[in-house]
Amino acid sequence: MSTAYSTAHAETLDPPRSSPDLDVRDLEKRTRLMRIITRLIAVSDLGSREIARRAGLPVQKISDLLAGRLEHLDVDELNVLRRTLELETP
């Protein structure tokens, strides 16, 4: 079997890869939001339970955020937290 044939044949068997750039961009965006939110939490007088209540999210999501577990929060949830905290900071 020739190398050209095996290479061409392998390409038809491999499943199409999803765009890795989208995953990286999403992770960068979530990381940036996490940094902003943790700073807002640090200067806020609100506790985790109150922040979660005002944002309409479970307290576990706040704990996950503070522990750096970004895979448990999506960009929409992070944006809600950011808006909630920005309303509270002077």
C-alpha positions as CSV (number, residue, x, y, z in Angstrom):
1,M,0.0,0.0,0.0
2,S,1.4,3.4,-0.9
3,T,1.9,6.2,1.6
4,A,-0.3,8.5,-0.5
5,Y,-3.2,6.1,-0.5
6,S,-3.0,5.4,3.3
7,T,-2.8,9.1,4.1
8,A,-5.8,10.0,1.9
9,H,-7.7,7.0,3.3
10,A,-6.9,8.0,6.9
11,E,-8.4,11.5,6.3
12,T,-11.7,10.0,5.3
13,L,-11.9,7.9,8.5
14,D,-10.9,10.6,11.0
15,P,-13.9,12.5,12.3
16,P,-13.9,16.2,11.6
17,R,-12.3,18.2,14.4
18,S,-14.2,20.9,16.1
19,S,-12.5,24.3,15.9
20,P,-10.1,24.4,18.9
21,D,-9.9,28.2,18.6
22,L,-13.5,28.5,19.8
23,D,-12.8,26.6,22.9
24,V,-9.7,28.7,23.7
25,R,-11.6,31.9,23.1
26,D,-14.4,30.8,25.3
27,L,-12.0,29.8,28.0
28,E,-10.2,33.1,27.8
29,K,-13.5,35.0,28.0
30,R,-14.6,33.0,31.0
31,T,-11.2,33.5,32.7
32,R,-11.3,37.3,32.1
33,L,-14.9,37.4,33.6
34,M,-13.8,35.3,36.5
35,R,-11.0,37.7,37.4
36,I,-13.3,40.7,37.2
37,I,-16.0,39.0,39.3
38,T,-13.6,37.8,42.0
39,R,-12.3,41.4,42.4
40,L,-15.9,42.6,42.6
41,I,-16.7,40.0,45.3
42,A,-13.5,41.0,47.2
43,V,-14.7,44.6,47.5
44,S,-18.3,43.7,48.0
45,D,-19.9,43.5,51.4
46,L,-22.2,40.7,50.2
47,G,-21.7,37.1,51.2
48,S,-21.8,34.2,48.7
49,R,-25.4,33.3,49.6
50,E,-26.6,36.8,49.0
51,I,-24.7,37.2,45.7
52,A,-26.1,33.9,44.5
53,R,-29.7,34.9,45.6
54,R,-29.5,38.2,43.8
55,A,-28.0,36.7,40.7
56,G,-30.6,33.8,40.7
57,L,-27.9,31.2,40.8
58,P,-27.2,28.3,43.2
59,V,-24.6,29.0,45.9
60,Q,-22.6,26.1,44.6
61,K,-21.9,28.2,41.4
62,I,-20.3,30.9,43.5
63,S,-18.2,28.4,45.3
64,D,-17.1,26.9,42.0
65,L,-16.2,30.3,40.7
66,L,-14.1,31.1,43.8
67,A,-12.4,27.8,43.6
68,G,-11.5,28.4,40.0
69,R,-13.7,25.7,38.5
70,L,-14.7,27.6,35.4
71,E,-16.0,24.5,33.7
72,H,-19.1,24.7,36.0
73,L,-20.1,28.2,34.8
74,D,-20.9,29.4,31.3
75,V,-20.4,32.9,30.0
76,D,-24.1,33.9,30.5
77,E,-23.9,33.0,34.2
78,L,-20.7,34.9,34.6
79,N,-22.2,38.0,32.9
80,V,-25.2,37.8,35.3
81,L,-22.9,37.7,38.3
82,R,-20.8,40.6,36.9
83,R,-23.9,42.8,36.4
84,T,-25.3,41.8,39.8
85,L,-22.0,42.8,41.5
86,E,-21.5,46.0,39.5
87,L,-24.9,47.2,40.8
88,E,-23.7,46.7,44.4
89,T,-20.3,48.3,44.2
90,P,-20.0,52.0,44.9
